[in-house]
């Protein structure tokens, strides 16, 4: 199994990094949290033009086919810049529709997803709430062997991360039911779990970089606090966690790409490692930034408040550990 990225994959990630760095994502995230989706949808279109959503859509619908490694690289960058919106859910919905083989639904939504013209949310039995249902063109709700599609929802609920807006989807039409729905949903959940792990990894790296920069500037006893041994150890532990998680994320992406029987277990292991590493990076950032780390005015709060929801989304640490143990 090859773990090294190709030149094309590195260049793709670098191009996405360059685009996102110039997009003012903190302002986009604050607007999204306030219910203003226009800046987020504009950024969504630019992300689609970069080819990200097409990585989950087959060529016959205007995409590049399902490419888990490239998707994982993309979502690490999206996590690094705290891009808001149901990014994971839209990709998972595309994977679900393609695997389901419902021609009418796939033909309707997949070309629009690839082009950035459709935002979908997916609710697959983990709870009653759909992410960003108020911003989505439709919500797919999977319950057992039945999938329903709706564009209506209840009141938006507050969340630990203000940019992750939750709402209960209301009743809609039922485009499909049966064993095919269950199988397609299981595959979509694995993809969603992998991409959430990648987001956590990128988020953790951004938090670590911001914290390292800060401890070089903040002084105590007339010296930078970054020179203190306890601070160095805390940062080193955070880095080790992220470095340990990264190959697990890449290996899980490769296993999904190859259709390996162990893919589910490898994805779960990656989700645990990356989720815990990202959350640890958030705790480190909060502690070493001191009281300023608690202020909402600091852009870093957008990253800190996202770490725990990402750790628990699409599989809690306990659930994923159980998946690893049961095989």
C-alpha positions as CSV (number, residue, x, y, z in Angstrom):
1,X,0.0,0.0,0.0
2,X,1.4,3.4,-1.0
3,X,1.1,6.1,1.7
4,X,3.0,8.8,0.0
5,X,1.0,11.4,-1.8
6,X,1.5,12.0,-5.6
7,X,2.7,15.3,-6.9
8,X,-0.8,15.9,-8.3
9,X,-2.4,15.3,-4.9
10,X,0.0,17.7,-3.2
11,X,-0.6,20.4,-5.8
12,X,-4.3,20.0,-5.5
13,X,-4.1,20.5,-1.7
14,X,-1.8,23.5,-2.1
15,X,-4.1,25.1,-4.7
16,X,-7.1,24.6,-2.3
17,X,-5.0,26.0,0.5
18,X,-4.2,29.1,-1.5
19,X,-7.8,29.7,-2.5
20,X,-9.1,29.3,1.1
21,X,-6.4,31.5,2.6
22,X,-7.7,34.4,0.4
23,X,-11.4,33.8,1.2
24,X,-11.7,35.4,4.6
25,X,-13.3,32.3,6.1
26,X,-13.6,33.8,9.7
27,X,-16.0,36.4,8.3
28,X,-17.9,33.8,6.3
29,X,-18.2,31.6,9.4
30,X,-19.5,34.5,11.5
31,X,-22.1,35.4,8.9
32,X,-23.2,31.7,8.6
33,X,-23.6,31.5,12.4
34,X,-25.8,34.6,12.2
35,X,-28.0,33.0,9.6
36,X,-26.6,34.9,6.6
37,X,-25.8,32.2,4.1
38,X,-24.8,34.4,1.1
39,X,-21.1,34.6,1.8
40,X,-21.0,30.9,2.6
41,X,-22.8,30.0,-0.6
42,X,-20.4,32.1,-2.6
43,X,-17.5,30.3,-1.0
44,X,-19.3,27.0,-1.7
45,X,-19.3,27.8,-5.4
46,X,-15.6,28.5,-5.4
47,X,-14.9,25.2,-3.6
48,X,-17.0,23.4,-6.2
49,X,-15.1,25.1,-9.0
50,X,-11.9,23.9,-7.4
51,X,-13.3,20.4,-8.0
52,X,-13.9,19.3,-4.4
53,X,-17.5,18.1,-4.7
54,X,-16.9,16.5,-8.0
55,X,-14.6,14.1,-6.2
56,X,-17.7,12.4,-4.9
57,X,-19.7,12.4,-8.1
58,X,-19.3,9.9,-11.0
59,X,-18.1,11.1,-14.3
60,X,-21.5,10.5,-16.0
61,X,-22.9,13.2,-13.7
62,X,-20.1,15.7,-14.2
63,X,-17.7,14.6,-11.5
64,X,-14.5,12.8,-11.2
65,X,-15.7,9.6,-9.5
66,X,-15.4,8.7,-5.8
67,X,-11.8,9.6,-4.8
68,X,-11.5,9.1,-1.1
69,X,-7.8,10.1,-0.8
70,X,-8.3,13.4,-2.6
71,X,-11.5,14.0,-0.6
72,X,-9.6,13.5,2.6
73,X,-6.9,16.0,1.5
74,X,-9.6,18.5,0.6
75,X,-11.5,18.2,3.8
76,X,-8.3,18.6,5.9
77,X,-7.9,22.0,4.2
78,X,-11.6,22.8,4.7
79,X,-11.1,22.0,8.4
80,X,-7.9,24.0,8.5
81,X,-9.9,27.1,7.5
82,X,-13.0,26.3,9.5
83,X,-15.2,26.5,6.4
84,X,-18.9,26.4,7.6
85,X,-21.8,24.5,6.1
86,X,-22.9,20.9,5.6
87,X,-19.8,20.0,3.5
88,X,-19.5,16.4,4.8
89,X,-23.2,15.9,4.6
90,X,-23.4,17.0,1.0
91,X,-20.6,14.7,-0.1
92,X,-22.2,11.8,1.9
93,X,-25.6,12.5,0.3
94,X,-23.9,12.4,-3.1
95,X,-22.2,9.1,-2.3
96,X,-25.6,7.7,-0.9
97,X,-27.5,8.7,-4.1
98,X,-24.8,7.3,-6.4
99,X,-24.6,4.0,-4.5
100,X,-28.4,3.8,-4.2
101,X,-28.7,3.9,-7.9
102,X,-32.0,5.8,-7.8
103,X,-31.7,7.3,-11.3
104,X,-34.2,10.1,-11.0
105,X,-32.8,11.3,-7.7
106,X,-29.2,10.9,-8.8
107,X,-29.8,12.6,-12.1
108,X,-31.5,15.5,-10.3
109,X,-29.0,16.2,-7.6
110,X,-25.5,14.8,-8.5
111,X,-24.8,17.2,-11.4
112,X,-25.9,20.2,-9.2
113,X,-23.7,19.0,-6.3
114,X,-20.7,18.7,-8.5
115,X,-21.2,22.2,-9.9
116,X,-21.8,23.7,-6.5
117,X,-25.4,24.5,-7.2
118,X,-26.9,22.3,-4.6
119,X,-26.4,22.0,-0.8
120,X,-27.8,18.9,0.8
121,X,-27.9,17.7,4.4
122,X,-28.0,14.1,5.4
123,X,-29.5,12.7,8.6
124,X,-28.7,9.1,9.0
125,X,-30.1,7.9,12.3
126,X,-27.4,9.4,14.6
127,X,-30.0,11.8,16.1
128,X,-33.1,13.8,15.2
129,X,-31.3,16.8,14.0
130,X,-30.0,17.7,10.5
131,X,-27.0,20.0,10.2
132,X,-27.7,23.3,8.5
133,X,-31.1,22.3,7.3
134,X,-32.0,26.0,7.0
135,X,-29.2,26.5,4.4
136,X,-29.8,23.2,2.5
137,X,-31.8,22.8,-0.7
138,X,-33.0,19.5,0.6
139,X,-32.4,17.1,3.6
140,X,-32.2,13.4,3.1
141,X,-33.5,11.5,6.2
142,X,-32.6,7.8,6.5
143,X,-34.5,5.7,8.9
144,X,-33.9,2.0,8.7
145,X,-34.5,0.9,5.1
146,X,-36.4,4.1,4.1
147,X,-35.1,7.4,2.8
148,X,-37.2,10.6,2.7
149,X,-36.5,13.9,1.1
150,X,-37.7,17.2,2.6
151,X,-37.1,20.9,2.3
152,X,-38.9,21.9,5.5
153,X,-37.6,21.9,9.0
154,X,-38.4,22.9,12.5
155,X,-36.8,25.8,14.5
156,X,-33.1,26.2,14.3
157,X,-31.4,25.0,17.6
158,X,-28.3,26.5,19.2
159,X,-25.1,24.4,19.1
160,X,-21.8,24.4,20.9
161,X,-20.4,25.6,17.6
162,X,-22.6,28.6,16.4
163,X,-21.6,27.8,12.8
164,X,-23.2,24.3,13.1
165,X,-26.9,25.1,13.0
166,X,-29.2,22.2,13.9
167,X,-32.9,21.7,13.0
168,X,-35.4,18.8,13.0
169,X,-36.4,17.9,9.4
170,X,-40.1,17.6,8.8
171,X,-42.0,14.9,6.8
172,X,-41.3,14.7,3.1
173,X,-41.5,12.4,0.1
174,X,-40.1,8.9,0.1
175,X,-38.1,8.3,-3.1
176,X,-36.8,4.8,-2.1
177,X,-37.0,2.1,0.5
178,X,-35.6,-1.4,0.9
179,X,-32.2,-3.2,1.5
180,X,-30.5,-1.0,-1.1
181,X,-31.1,2.0,1.1
182,X,-29.5,0.4,4.1
183,X,-26.4,-0.7,2.1
184,X,-26.0,2.8,0.5
185,X,-26.5,4.5,3.8
186,X,-23.8,2.4,5.5
187,X,-21.3,3.3,2.8
188,X,-22.2,7.0,3.0
189,X,-21.7,7.0,6.8
190,X,-18.2,5.5,6.3
191,X,-17.3,8.3,3.9
192,X,-18.8,11.0,6.2
193,X,-16.8,9.6,9.1
194,X,-13.6,9.7,7.1
195,X,-14.1,13.3,6.0
196,X,-15.0,14.4,9.5
197,X,-11.8,12.9,10.7
198,X,-9.9,14.8,8.0
199,X,-11.7,18.0,9.1
200,X,-10.6,17.4,12.6
201,X,-7.0,16.8,11.5
202,X,-6.9,20.1,9.6
203,X,-8.6,22.0,12.4
204,X,-6.1,20.6,14.9
205,X,-3.1,21.7,12.8
206,X,-4.6,25.2,12.4
207,X,-5.0,25.4,16.2
208,X,-1.5,24.2,16.9
209,X,0.0,26.6,14.4
210,X,-1.9,29.6,15.9
211,X,-0.9,28.5,19.4
212,X,2.8,28.1,18.5
213,X,2.8,31.6,17.0
214,X,1.1,33.1,20.1
215,X,3.5,31.6,22.7
216,X,6.4,33.0,20.8
217,X,4.9,36.5,21.3
218,X,3.3,36.4,24.7
219,X,5.9,37.1,27.5
220,X,6.0,36.3,31.2
221,X,8.9,37.2,33.5
222,X,10.3,39.1,30.4
223,X,10.6,35.9,28.3
224,X,8.3,34.3,25.7
225,X,6.1,31.7,27.4
226,X,7.0,29.3,24.6
227,X,10.5,29.0,26.2
228,X,8.9,27.3,29.3
229,X,9.4,23.6,29.4
230,X,5.8,22.9,30.4
231,X,4.5,24.8,27.4
232,X,7.0,23.0,25.1
233,X,5.8,19.6,26.4
234,X,2.1,20.5,25.9
235,X,2.7,21.6,22.4
236,X,4.8,18.5,21.7
237,X,2.1,16.2,22.9
238,X,-0.4,18.0,20.7
239,X,1.8,17.6,17.7
240,X,2.4,13.9,18.4
241,X,-1.3,13.3,18.5
242,X,-1.8,15.0,15.1
243,X,1.2,13.3,13.5
244,X,-0.1,9.9,14.8
245,X,-3.6,10.6,13.3
246,X,-2.5,11.7,9.9
247,X,-1.3,8.3,8.5
248,X,-4.5,6.6,10.0
249,X,-6.6,9.1,8.0
250,X,-4.6,8.4,4.8
251,X,-4.7,4.6,5.3
252,X,-8.5,4.7,5.9
253,X,-8.9,6.7,2.6
254,X,-6.8,4.2,0.8
255,X,-8.8,1.3,2.3
256,X,-12.1,2.9,1.2
257,X,-10.7,3.6,-2.3
258,X,-9.7,-0.1,-2.6
259,X,-13.0,-1.4,-1.2
260,X,-11.1,-3.2,1.5
261,X,-13.2,-5.4,3.9
262,X,-11.3,-3.7,6.7
263,X,-12.2,-0.2,5.5
264,X,-14.9,0.4,8.2
265,X,-12.6,-0.5,11.0
266,X,-9.8,1.6,9.6
267,X,-12.1,4.6,9.1
268,X,-13.3,4.2,12.7
269,X,-9.7,4.1,14.0
270,X,-8.9,7.3,12.0
271,X,-12.0,9.0,13.4
272,X,-11.0,8.3,17.0
273,X,-7.4,9.4,16.5
274,X,-8.1,12.5,14.5
275,X,-11.1,13.6,16.6
276,X,-9.2,13.2,19.9
277,X,-6.1,15.0,18.4
278,X,-8.2,17.9,17.2
279,X,-10.0,18.2,20.5
280,X,-6.7,18.1,22.3
281,X,-5.3,20.8,20.1
282,X,-8.4,23.0,21.0
283,X,-7.8,22.4,24.8
284,X,-4.1,23.3,24.3
285,X,-4.9,26.4,22.4
286,X,-7.5,27.5,25.0
287,X,-5.1,27.0,27.9
288,X,-2.0,28.6,26.4
289,X,-3.9,31.6,25.0
290,X,-5.1,32.3,28.6
291,X,-8.2,34.4,29.2
292,X,-8.2,35.8,25.6
293,X,-8.9,32.3,24.4
294,X,-12.4,32.5,25.9
295,X,-13.4,35.6,23.9
296,X,-15.8,35.2,21.0
297,X,-14.2,38.3,19.4
298,X,-11.0,36.3,18.8
299,X,-11.2,34.4,15.5
300,X,-9.5,31.4,17.1
301,X,-12.8,30.8,19.0
302,X,-14.3,29.7,15.6
303,X,-11.8,26.8,15.5
304,X,-11.9,26.0,19.3
305,X,-15.7,25.7,19.4
306,X,-15.7,23.4,16.3
307,X,-13.3,20.8,17.7
308,X,-15.7,18.9,20.1
309,X,-18.7,18.7,17.7
310,X,-16.4,17.3,15.0
311,X,-15.0,14.8,17.4
312,X,-18.5,13.5,18.1
313,X,-20.1,13.9,14.7
314,X,-20.6,10.8,12.5
315,X,-19.4,8.5,15.3
316,X,-18.5,9.3,18.9
317,X,-15.1,8.1,20.2
318,X,-16.8,5.3,22.2
319,X,-18.8,4.2,19.2
320,X,-15.8,4.2,16.9
321,X,-13.6,2.3,19.4
322,X,-16.3,-0.3,19.6
323,X,-16.3,-0.5,15.8
324,X,-12.5,-1.1,15.8
325,X,-12.8,-3.8,18.5
326,X,-15.7,-5.6,16.8
327,X,-14.1,-5.6,13.4
